[in-house]
Amino acid sequence: MLYYSLVFLIVALVAAALGFGGIAGVSVGIAKILFFVFLVLFVLSLVFGGIRRT
């Protein structure tokens, strides 16, 4: 999921450099959403993984 977030961020940077503002804005929005979903899942896996081991 972090990989897809970085891909959308790179797409947004390329689109912004070429002047496609709408596509860049949408790509940045998707990248943000995917990054925060990744963070939530990562924290949950740390918390519940630690509980399961003890």
PyMOL commands that set and color helices and strands:
alter all, ss='L'
color gray80, all
select helices_A, chain A and resi 2-18+21-53
alter helices_A, ss='H'
color red, helices_A
deselect
rebuild
show_as cartoon
